[in-house]
């Protein structure tokens, strides 16, 4: 019963946080000004750090370090989510004032799916310990692929969920306000806004396959894994509007994330032989991310077609 109290309290917190996000950032279909988006993005980060202080006093310093390391990894990986969201919105030509609604539903779906992925992953490792090595190899492969992937592209025509959806539901090529459906000649059809949400949800499934094993290399505590994941994605809507015009500024970040994923994969693969302290992992993650940000600022990427 005692173990259920933190989960129940956190679920109540999520509901309250989503209500707050909906009340402040989703009062109507409008584009969020950058100053409000920056304030909200900072608010969620500060809230995560305060939550970590609570973990420190309730569970001790080791759990607090695990949360912080997991939060840093998940927050960094979420930058790729933002870039994909930008590509999806660009591809479907979603007006800025409707993007808010699509992002809210996308994050709501992510909160539910992440819990499913986390519980399934921990159950697999608990029942089949050798799965930890599978996850380790998956991280190494993902990290190596990230370093040579180049620009991310969106291919809706290859999205299986979207193809199946279009087989059972007719779609239209135009927006009808912020509605997901429109009635034509007595039949309901889906608007591009609903198609956009489906693309966002399915892209998050792909990201979860990478991000969940990454934090499982740091800890197998389901509460720490889930809370750090949720705090990383709760502020994504605000961060999207704050950074959508600056996504390419930190162009060395992919290499840093690649190095972090590979190192976490190696840590997970050799966990039966070598113990890496959480503080060392946290220091490596923070140093790598800071170095990539500083290098990106010091050596900005040249514009395509420029001199």
C-alpha positions in Angstrom: 0.0 0.0 0.0 2.8 2.4 0.9 4.5 1.8 -2.5 1.2 2.9 -4.2 1.1 6.3 -2.5 4.0 7.9 -4.6 2.4 6.6 -7.8 -1.1 7.8 -6.8 0.3 11.2 -5.8 2.3 11.5 -9.1 -0.7 10.6 -11.2 -2.7 13.3 -9.4 0.2 15.7 -10.1 0.1 14.8 -13.8 -3.6 15.5 -14.0 -3.1 18.8 -12.3 -0.1 19.7 -14.5 -2.1 18.9 -17.7 -5.0 21.0 -16.4 -2.5 23.9 -15.7 -1.0 23.5 -19.1 -4.4 23.4 -20.8 -5.6 26.4 -18.8 -2.6 28.6 -19.5 -1.4 27.5 -22.9 -4.6 26.2 -24.5 -7.3 28.7 -23.7 -8.0 29.2 -27.4 -6.5 28.5 -30.9 -3.7 30.9 -31.0 0.1 31.0 -31.5 2.0 31.1 -28.2 4.3 34.2 -27.9 8.0 33.2 -27.4 8.3 35.0 -24.0 5.4 33.0 -22.5 6.8 29.8 -24.1 10.2 30.4 -22.5 8.7 31.1 -19.1 6.6 27.9 -19.3 9.6 25.8 -20.4 11.7 27.2 -17.5 8.8 26.5 -15.1 8.7 22.8 -16.0 12.5 22.4 -15.7 12.4 24.1 -12.3 9.5 21.9 -11.2 11.5 18.8 -12.2 14.5 20.0 -10.1 12.2 20.6 -7.1 10.7 17.2 -7.5 14.3 15.8 -7.5 14.9 17.6 -4.2 11.9 15.8 -2.8 13.3 12.5 -4.0 16.6 13.3 -2.3 14.8 13.7 1.1 12.5 10.8 0.7 14.6 8.2 -1.1 18.1 9.4 -0.6 20.9 10.9 -2.8 21.4 7.9 -5.0 17.8 7.9 -6.3 18.0 11.7 -6.7 21.1 11.4 -8.9 19.4 8.6 -10.9 16.4 10.9 -11.5 18.6 13.8 -12.5 20.7 11.7 -14.9 17.5 10.2 -16.4 15.9 13.6 -16.8 19.0 15.0 -18.6 19.1 12.1 -21.0 15.3 12.2 -21.7 15.2 15.9 -22.1 18.1 15.9 -24.5 16.5 13.1 -26.6 13.3 15.0 -26.6 15.0 17.7 -28.8 14.8 15.2 -31.6 11.0 14.8 -30.9 10.7 18.6 -31.3 12.5 18.6 -34.6 10.3 15.8 -35.9 7.2 17.7 -34.8 8.4 20.7 -36.8 8.8 18.5 -39.9 5.4 17.0 -39.4 3.7 20.4 -39.0 5.6 21.7 -42.0 4.7 18.7 -44.2 1.0 18.9 -43.4 1.1 22.8 -43.4 -0.6 23.0 -40.0 -1.3 26.6 -39.1 0.5 27.7 -35.9 -2.7 28.4 -34.1 -3.8 24.7 -34.4 -0.4 23.2 -33.5 -1.1 23.7 -29.8 -4.0 21.3 -29.8 -2.1 18.7 -31.8 0.9 18.9 -29.4 -1.3 18.6 -26.3 -3.0 15.4 -27.5 0.4 14.1 -28.7 1.9 14.6 -25.2 -1.2 13.1 -23.5 -0.8 10.0 -25.6 2.9 9.9 -24.9 2.3 9.9 -21.1 0.1 6.8 -21.4 2.4 5.0 -23.9 5.6 5.6 -21.9 4.1 3.9 -18.8 3.2 0.9 -21.0 6.7 0.7 -22.5 8.4 1.1 -19.1 6.4 -1.6 -17.3 6.8 -3.9 -20.3 10.6 -3.3 -20.4 11.1 -3.9 -16.7 8.9 -7.0 -16.8 11.0 -8.4 -19.6 14.3 -7.8 -17.8 12.9 -9.2 -14.5 11.7 -12.4 -16.2 14.5 -12.7 -18.8 17.6 -11.0 -17.5 19.4 -11.6 -20.8 17.1 -8.9 -22.3 19.3 -6.3 -20.6 22.0 -7.2 -23.1 19.5 -6.9 -26.0 18.6 -3.4 -24.8 22.3 -2.6 -24.4 23.1 -3.6 -28.0 20.0 -1.6 -29.2 21.3 1.5 -27.5 24.8 1.1 -29.1 23.2 0.6 -32.5 20.9 3.6 -32.0 23.8 5.8 -30.9 26.0 4.8 -33.8 23.1 5.4 -36.2 22.4 8.8 -34.7 25.9 10.0 -35.4 25.7 9.3 -39.1 21.9 9.8 -39.7 22.1 13.4 -41.0 18.9 15.3 -41.4 15.7 13.6 -40.2 13.0 13.3 -42.8 9.3 12.6 -42.4 7.6 10.0 -44.7 3.9 9.8 -43.9 3.4 7.4 -46.8 5.5 4.8 -45.0 3.7 5.2 -41.7 1.9 1.9 -41.1 -0.6 3.3 -38.6 -1.5 6.2 -40.9 -1.9 3.9 -43.9 -4.3 1.6 -41.9 -6.2 4.6 -40.7 -6.7 6.0 -44.2 -8.1 2.6 -45.3 -11.0 2.8 -42.7 -11.5 6.5 -42.6 -11.7 8.9 -45.6 -9.7 12.1 -45.3 -9.8 15.6 -46.7 -6.9 17.8 -47.7 -8.1 21.0 -46.1 -8.4 22.2 -42.5 -11.8 22.8 -40.9 -10.8 25.1 -38.1 -9.4 23.1 -35.2 -11.8 20.2 -35.9 -10.6 16.6 -36.4 -13.6 15.6 -38.5 -15.8 17.2 -41.1 -19.1 16.0 -42.6 -19.3 15.8 -46.4 -22.4 14.6 -48.2 -23.6 12.8 -45.0 -20.2 11.1 -44.4 -17.6 11.9 -41.8 -14.0 12.5 -43.0 -10.8 13.2 -41.0 -9.1 16.5 -41.4 -5.3 16.9 -41.8 -5.2 17.9 -38.1 -6.2 14.4 -37.0 -3.7 12.9 -39.5 -1.0 15.1 -37.9 -1.9 13.9 -34.4 -1.6 10.3 -35.6 1.8 11.0 -37.0 2.9 12.6 -33.7 1.7 9.7 -31.7 3.4 7.0 -33.9 6.6 9.0 -34.0 6.7 9.0 -30.2 6.4 5.2 -30.2 9.6 5.2 -32.2 11.3 7.6 -29.8 10.2 5.6 -26.8 12.0 2.5 -28.2 15.2 4.5 -27.9 14.6 6.6 -24.8 13.3 3.9 -22.4 16.3 1.6 -22.8 18.5 4.7 -22.3 17.2 5.4 -18.9 17.0 1.7 -18.0 20.8 1.8 -18.4 20.8 4.2 -15.4 18.2 2.6 -13.2 15.5 -0.1 -13.2 13.4 1.7 -10.6 10.0 2.1 -12.4 9.1 5.2 -10.4 12.3 7.0 -11.2 12.1 5.9 -14.9 8.5 7.1 -15.3 8.7 10.3 -13.4 11.9 11.5 -15.1 10.3 10.5 -18.5 7.2 12.4 -17.8 8.9 15.5 -16.5 11.1 15.5 -19.7 8.0 15.5 -22.0 5.6 17.7 -19.9 7.3 20.9 -21.0 7.7 19.8 -24.6 4.8 22.0 -25.9 6.3 25.2 -24.4 9.8 24.2 -25.5 8.5 23.6 -29.0 7.3 27.2 -29.4 10.4 28.6 -27.6 12.9 26.7 -29.7 11.2 25.9 -33.0 13.2 28.6 -34.8 16.5 27.6 -33.1 16.5 23.8 -33.5 19.6 23.8 -35.8 21.6 26.1 -33.5 23.0 23.2 -31.5 24.1 21.1 -34.4 26.7 19.2 -32.5 24.1 17.8 -30.1 23.4 14.8 -32.2 27.0 13.7 -31.8 26.8 14.2 -28.0 23.6 12.2 -27.8 25.2 9.5 -30.0 28.1 9.2 -27.5 25.8 9.2 -24.5 23.6 6.4 -26.0 26.7 4.3 -26.9 28.2 4.7 -23.4 24.8 3.8 -21.8 24.6 0.8 -24.1 28.0 -0.4 -23.1 27.2 0.2 -19.4 24.1 -2.0 -19.8 25.8 -4.7 -21.8 28.6 -5.1 -19.3 26.5 -4.4 -16.2 27.2 -7.9 -15.0 30.9 -7.3 -14.9 31.5 -3.6 -14.3 29.6 -1.3 -12.0 29.6 2.4 -13.0 28.6 4.8 -10.2 25.5 6.9 -10.9 27.5 10.1 -10.1 30.1 9.2 -12.8 27.3 8.6 -15.4 25.7 11.9 -14.5 28.9 13.8 -14.7 29.7 12.3 -18.2 26.2 13.1 -19.5 26.2 16.7 -18.2 29.8 17.3 -19.5 29.0 15.9 -22.9 25.8 17.9 -23.4 27.5 21.1 -22.2 30.5 20.6 -24.5 28.2 20.0 -27.5 26.2 23.2 -26.8 29.4 25.3 -26.4 30.9 23.8 -29.6 27.6 24.6 -31.5 27.7 28.2 -30.3 31.4 28.5 -31.0 31.3 27.0 -34.4 27.8 27.7 -35.9 26.6 25.7 -38.8 26.9 27.5 -42.2 23.7 28.1 -44.0 23.1 25.9 -47.0 23.9 27.7 -50.2 25.9 30.3 -48.2 29.6 31.3 -48.8 
